[in-house]
Amino acid sequence: MTSAMTTRREGAAALDLAGCRVLRTFVGLEPTPEVLAAIQRGDASGVTLFRHKNVGSPEQLRELCARLQDARPAGDPPLIIGLDQEGGQLQAVGDPATAWPGNLALGATGSAALAEATGRAIGLEAAALGANLVFAPVCDVLQPASASPLGTRPFGSDPALVGRLAAAMVRGLQGASVAAVLKHFPGHGSAVGDSHAAMPVVRDDAATVRARDLAPFRDGIAAGVKAVLPGHLAVPALTDGEPIAATVSRQLLGALLRGELGFGGVTISDALDMGGAGTAGHLDAQALAAVAAGMDLLLLVHPATLEDSVVDAIRTARAGGALDPADATAARARIHALRTWLGEIEQPGLEVVGCKAHLALARRIAEASVTLVRDPAGLLPVLAAGAGSRIALVAPVPVDLTPAETSSYVQLGLADALRRRGLDVSEIVAPLDPTAGQVAALLDASRDADLVLVATFDAVSHPGQAALARAFAATARPAIAIALRSPYDVALFGPALTAICTYGIQAPQMDALAAGLVGEIRFAGRPPVNLAAGS
């Protein structure tokens, strides 16, 4: 380590104007020499950790984060260590951390108190593990167009509900001294497509976008959120008709976010390895475009050499006058203020991770969210209907439908939850998108059942799932359709089927569903989306 690295550094001016603009990544359960070296020389404001790259046990994660913090130059404020610990279908940390039902389930409860309590609990567990920033809450207003890309990540389709619960989650997270991040500005809900693959475009007029999509961001900013994550999406109505990604739009980042909405915190780009970022083969150019547009922090998800090249490109552009010096100084000040705020907490002990109080909260959310949409044949509760002696559960294996998903880590626990209640349940695995022949085979395989539970994971984009549900509706056997992910699936089942929404597959949700099916609890949730819009 050079003398420059050991000299005590104080104040915002001590942060390198180029190095402080990046969040880095690495692969391994221990910090790599490359990421430690970058931190030591001031070429990083922090790191983002991912479940498949960095997360093992709670003890391992806490030690990893401590080593990262120890590597920073003396006198520098804490590093930013971020996690995608949204709950629901995107949890950067799995067992033994609490399995949270997720935002759409919170939307089905309609409870700001539960959203705030969840935010605080997520924040406490993240802090105990060593993280100090959580990339949540999602402020996108869910629409049928985004049902598959976003899944259960938003709170719902009503801007007022989304804003109220997002603001509550901000208060909860930051009440635990963990920075919250509103995403994906200016609103992904009506964008057609998935920004992981290509840049989606919102085609609505400016008045609609302002009333619908910007409203939750206003509420989150009013709640004092520390950071906002602009998405790799375009809203031509807000950029003079030009389809330019928010990531590189000075009009959206400056005039709208900082000017009109009055946001004074840190902006963090969505991951620059995403297809919507358009960085293939020219990461440096895209990074410079984002910085020039007013982006404070760049979320890099690249090999160390490429991450180094971004810092070098920013440094060279500054030296050559290609970047506004005042903008660079202001960004550094905002980053320094955030990092300083992150140091104002005593780290909780690991005993809060998956503690009894948090497990009870997750169960409370699940029980308050599971929704009975209709029961035209009066099949519920299944025991009272006398139809539960032999039950067949026909369901696909959970998979990750987008890169922003960890559903593949979860085993569907509904059959076991029903067996714990004394029911005879057989499990029949359905393909994710069954063909007509496979639908017929599944009907035959479940022919001896007195009751069929047919579960869909994303019938909106996998029409074979909807065909399977309708096929069971056409038989004489009692059947209940369960939308495990998107509530918009319900519109595809047909009116004759009993229909239930769970908004996710986490263990508390499956146990709450089983409890509702047998009549232990009543179905208390309300659809957090306009189901008629999905038909």
Secondary structure, DSSP 8 states (H G I E B T S, - for coil): --HHHHS---SGGGS-TTGGGEEE---SSS--HHHHHHHHTT--SEEEE-HHHH---HHHHHHHHHHHHHTS-TT----EEEE-EEETTEESS-TTS-----HHHHHHHT-HHHHHHHHHHHHHHHHHHT--EE---B-----GGGHHHHTT-S--S-HHHHHHHHHHHHHHHHHTT-EEEEEEET--TT-BS-TTTS--B--S-HHHHHHHTHHHHHHHHHTT-SEEEE-S-B-GGGTTT---BGGG-HIIIIIIIIIIS---SEEB---TTSGGGT-TT-HHHHHHHHHHHT--BEE--S-HHHHHHHHHHHHHHHHTT-S-HHHHHHHHHHHHHHHHHTTSS----GGGTT-HHHHHHHHHHHHHH-EEEE-TT---STTTTT--SSEEEEEE----SSSS--GGG----HHHHHHTTT--EEEEEE-SS--HHHHHHHHHHTTT-SEEEEEES-TTT-HHHHHHHHHHHTSSS-EEEEESS-GGGGGGT-TTSEEEE-S---HHHHHHHHHHHTTSS------SS-GGGG-
